[in-house]
Amino acid sequence: MHAEADIRLRIDLLEGQSSSIAKMLAKAIRDDNEAGFKEYAERLGTNRGRIEELLWVLGEKAC
């Protein structure tokens, strides 16, 4: 159960970080900043992948 709580906390942290990155991404779009757009889009994609992996782990532990 302790490991599950740690995983959920990590997911929450990544989701918060993703929210901040999404705001920076939106600003890069408004400012027509291609380099910023590329960087933030990659970071957001990486975070999403990590969240999906952690959700998969939670699903495996539930079974």
C-alpha angles and dihedrals in degrees: 000000000000091000091050091054090050091051092049090049090051090050090051091050092049091048090052091048090048090054091055092046090050090055091051089047091053090050091050089053092050091048092047088237105161095181091051091045092053094047096047093043090054092047091048091050091050092051091049090052091051092049091050091050092051091048088052090052090051090050091051092049091050091057 
